[in-house]
Amino acid sequence: MRFRMPSAPLDDPYRVTLEIRKSQFIGWCAAAARADDAQRLIARARECYPDASHHCSAYIAGPPGEDQAIGFADDGEPGGTAGRPMYQVLEGSGLGRIACVVIRYFGGTKLGTGGLARAYAQTVTALLADLPTCEYVPRRRVALELAFADEQPARAWLGEHEGDIVDAAYHGEGVILTVAWPLDAQATLAELDAQLNGRLFWAEAPA
């Protein structure tokens, strides 16, 4: 299943800043393929804003609707007022592989539990409003063994069918191309083999 995800990397997250009743809410959002990636984003936020009152978080480290690699944390805010509202916004966005951190600097005015929940949800909503995204395409790796004469026709065919070449290993008789092949590809590698008159050999490659 293809889906949209943030294009911002962990080392350069997308950011917004809101001021709500004198408290400052700084939102970060980045791509997170695994739960460990979300934890890295949270740790980086703590390093960048060590004096902040709270570093609340939510993530979906998988496709939209994922119910395993998910998480959220209130980081000292009253239970259910930060991480869960943030997660609910992410869950309703239709995005996957996404992590958010909201850093709060307390401004002296208490927001109450309802006000806090709205403020954290509002910050994530603001993040998602103009968030740069890209399409995630689930892929498997295959190794294609080709004669030298077949390399360029194969590269051209793969380019037309979303086959991303991630490695090329040359040897005395030709080349082995490692290709990230879309799981939902309309074409099949058998079609490429037919174009090459049966000279293509392929096998699953290590991830």
N, C-alpha and C positions, 0 to 999 in steps of 0.2 A: 504494500500500500504506500503510495506516494503521499507526502504531506509537506506543509510549510513549516519552517523552523527559523530561528534567528540566524542571520548571517554574521552577527558580531561575535568575534572570538573571545575566549576567556580573558586574554590579556588586554583586550580593548573593548570592554562591554559598552553597550548603548546606555545612555544616561539621561535622566530627567531630574529636575529639582522643583519641588513644590513647597510653598509656605502655607501652613494651615494653622490658624489661630496661634501664631507666633512660633510654632514648632517647624523645624525644617525637615523635610522628607526627601532623601536623595535615593532615587531608584536606579538600580543597575539591572541589565538583562543581557544574557549571552547564551550561546549554544552550549548544550550539555548532553553529550551522547551517553554518559554514565552518571550514576549517583556521585562518584568520585569527582567528576567535573564540577558538579554543583557545590560540593564541599570546598573545592579549590577556589571557586568564586567567592564563597562566604569568607574563607580565610583571607583572601586578598582584600575584601572590603574591610575586614577588621584591621588589617595592616595599614590601609590607607586612611581609615577614620578611627584610630584607637580610642579617641576621647568621646565618641558618640554614645548616646544613651542606650541605643539598641541597634542590633543588626539582624533584622527579621528576614525570613527566607521562605521560598517555595520553589519546587521544581517538578518537572515531568521529564524524566530521563528515558524517553521512549516515544512511541507514536501517540497521537491523540487518543484518549480513552485508556491509556496504560494505567493499570491498577496495582502494579508491583513496584516498579522503579520510580516511586514518587516520594515526596516528603515536604514538610513545612514545619517551621519553628517560630515561636513567639519571642524567644530570646529575652525573657524577663518582663515582657508586657503581660497584662492579665490574660489568662488562658482563653484562646479562641478569638482574640481581638486583632491578631496580626497575620500569622502564618496561614491560618485557614481561609480568611477572606482573600489573601493574596492567591492562594491555590485555587480558590473557586473562580477567580478571574482567568487564571491560566487554563483551567479545565474548560471554561466556556469559550475560549478563544479559537479552538480548532487547531492550535499549534502543538508541535511536539518537540522533543529534544531541547527543552527550554528551562532556564534557571533564572530566578530573580532574587535580588537582595534589596531590601529597603532599609536604609540607614536613617535613624531618627536622632535629631538633636532637640531635646526638650526645651521649649521656649518659656516655660513657667506657667502656662495655662493648661489645666487638666482637660482632656477631651471627653472623658467618660468612656465606658466600654463601647457604646454605639458609635461615638465619634471616632474612636481609634479604629474600629473595624472599617468605617467609611473612609478614613484617611489612608489606610494601607491599601484598600481596594482601589481607591482613586489614584494612588501613585502608580500601581501596576497598570491600571487602565490607561493612564497617561503614557506609560512606557510603550504599551502595545499600539497606541494610536498611530504612531509614525515609525514603528520598529522596522528596520530593514530585515527582510526575510529572503530565504532561498528555498528551492524545492529539494527535499530529501528523497533520493531514489534508492530503495533497498537493492543491493547488488550481491552477486556471488563472484568469486574469482575463478577464472578459468585460464589454463595455459594452452596457448595455440602454437603448435609446431609447424613451421613454414619453411619452404625453400626460399632462397634469396629472391628469386624471380616473383614469388607470390607475396612478398612483404608489402609492397606499395599498394597493390589491389586490395589486400586484406585491410590495410590501414584506412584506405578510402571507404571501404564498405563499413567498417566499424564506426568510422566518423559519422556516417549517415544513419546509423542505428543505435546511437548512444552508448557504444562500447568504449569505455575509457581505458586507454592503454596506460598501465602503471609501471611497466618494466619491460625491457627488451634485453634478452641475453643471446648474444651471437656465438655461434660455434662453427666448426669447419663446413657443415653442410647447410646451414641456414640460421634461423633465428627462432627463439621461443618468446612469444609475446604474452605477458601476463595482463589479462583484461578484466576489469570490473564490469560485469555484464548485468544489465537490469533484470531483476526477477520477473518483471511484468513486460518484458520486451515483446513487441509484436512479431519481430523476425526471430528465426532460430539459426543457430550456428550451422545446422544442416544446409541452410540456404547458401551460406558462405562456402561450405564444402562443395556444393554443387557448382557454384560459380568458378571454383578452382579445380573443377574436374576431378573431385575426389582426392585431392592431394593434401587436404587438411587433416591434422590429427589434433585432438583436444582432450583435456582431462581437467578435473577439478584441481585448483591450485590452493595451497595453504593460505589462510586468511592473513 
